[in-house]
Amino acid sequence: MKMPLPEPVKAMCMHAAGPFTIFFWAPTFKWFITFSNLKDLERPAENVSPYQQIAIFATGVIWMRYSTQITPVNYNLLIVNFFMAASAGYMIYRKMQVPAEKGGFWGKK
């Protein structure tokens, strides 16, 4: 790369999981799932889907592990999946607090 860029920027751009590869862009777009989940904090807990949150939580945990086992280690993938799992874990916690009169965890009245 023959651009006049600082060395840290050049190193990031030329990294095996840098912005010129799919290994950078796929996790970057995955942030939208986390942002969407955080937006759902405005919804009442009884309207949150437990199945969706369990799937998002499991995806986050599984891909966090995967991102540390591949070469090169993809820290972008690790961080986005950590926040996916954390936001879904919090939503699951909120859903567990729903009283039975309002449907409980599974939403059955």
C-alpha positions as CSV (number, residue, x, y, z in Angstrom):
1,M,0.0,0.0,0.0
2,K,1.7,3.2,-1.1
3,M,-0.6,5.7,0.4
4,P,0.7,8.4,2.8
5,L,-1.0,6.9,5.9
6,P,0.3,6.5,9.5
7,E,1.8,3.0,10.2
8,P,-1.0,1.9,12.5
9,V,-3.6,2.6,9.8
10,K,-1.6,0.8,7.2
11,A,-1.2,-2.2,9.5
12,M,-5.0,-2.3,10.1
13,C,-5.7,-2.0,6.4
14,M,-3.3,-4.7,5.5
15,H,-4.4,-7.1,8.3
16,A,-5.8,-10.4,7.2
17,A,-9.1,-9.4,8.8
18,G,-8.8,-5.8,7.7
19,P,-11.3,-3.6,5.8
20,F,-10.4,-5.0,2.4
21,T,-11.7,-8.5,3.4
22,I,-15.1,-10.0,4.2
23,F,-13.7,-10.9,7.6
24,F,-14.1,-7.2,8.5
25,W,-17.4,-6.3,6.9
26,A,-19.5,-9.3,8.0
27,P,-19.0,-8.6,11.7
28,T,-19.4,-4.9,11.1
29,F,-22.8,-5.3,9.6
30,K,-23.7,-7.7,12.5
31,W,-23.6,-4.6,14.8
32,F,-27.1,-3.8,13.4
33,I,-28.5,-6.8,15.2
34,T,-27.1,-5.5,18.5
35,F,-28.4,-2.0,17.8
36,S,-31.8,-3.4,17.0
37,N,-31.7,-5.4,20.2
38,L,-30.8,-2.3,22.2
39,K,-33.7,-0.4,20.6
40,D,-36.0,-3.2,21.9
41,L,-35.3,-2.0,25.4
42,E,-38.0,0.5,24.8
43,R,-40.6,-2.3,24.4
44,P,-42.4,-3.8,27.4
45,A,-40.7,-7.0,28.5
46,E,-43.8,-9.0,27.9
47,N,-43.7,-8.2,24.2
48,V,-40.1,-9.5,23.7
49,S,-39.7,-12.8,22.0
50,P,-37.9,-15.3,24.2
51,Y,-37.1,-17.5,21.2
52,Q,-35.4,-14.6,19.4
53,Q,-33.4,-13.6,22.4
54,I,-32.2,-17.1,23.1
55,A,-31.1,-17.4,19.5
56,I,-29.3,-14.1,19.6
57,F,-27.6,-15.1,22.9
58,A,-26.5,-18.5,21.6
59,T,-25.2,-17.0,18.4
60,G,-23.2,-14.5,20.3
61,V,-21.7,-17.1,22.6
62,I,-20.9,-19.6,19.8
63,W,-19.3,-17.0,17.5
64,M,-17.3,-15.4,20.4
65,R,-15.6,-18.8,20.9
66,Y,-15.1,-19.3,17.1
67,S,-13.6,-15.8,16.7
68,T,-10.8,-16.7,19.1
69,Q,-10.0,-20.1,17.4
70,I,-9.6,-19.0,13.8
71,T,-6.4,-17.6,12.3
72,P,-6.1,-14.7,12.3
73,V,-8.0,-14.0,15.5
74,N,-10.9,-11.6,14.5
75,Y,-11.3,-9.1,17.3
76,N,-14.1,-7.3,15.4
77,L,-16.1,-10.5,15.4
78,L,-15.3,-11.2,19.0
79,I,-16.4,-7.8,20.2
80,V,-19.7,-7.7,18.2
81,N,-20.7,-11.1,19.4
82,F,-19.9,-10.2,23.0
83,F,-22.3,-7.3,22.8
84,M,-24.9,-9.5,21.0
85,A,-24.8,-12.0,23.8
86,A,-24.8,-9.3,26.5
87,S,-27.8,-7.5,25.1
88,A,-29.7,-10.7,24.5
89,G,-28.8,-11.9,28.0
90,Y,-30.2,-8.7,29.5
91,M,-33.4,-9.1,27.4
92,I,-33.8,-12.6,28.7
93,Y,-33.3,-11.4,32.2
94,R,-36.0,-8.7,31.6
95,K,-38.3,-11.4,30.2
96,M,-37.8,-13.6,33.3
97,Q,-39.1,-10.8,35.4
98,V,-42.5,-10.7,33.6
99,P,-45.2,-11.9,36.1
100,A,-47.4,-14.8,35.2
101,E,-50.5,-12.6,34.9
102,K,-48.8,-10.8,32.0
103,G,-47.8,-14.0,30.3
104,G,-44.6,-15.0,32.1
105,F,-41.4,-16.0,30.3
106,W,-43.0,-17.9,27.4
107,G,-45.9,-15.4,26.9
108,K,-48.7,-17.8,27.8
109,K,-51.5,-16.2,29.8
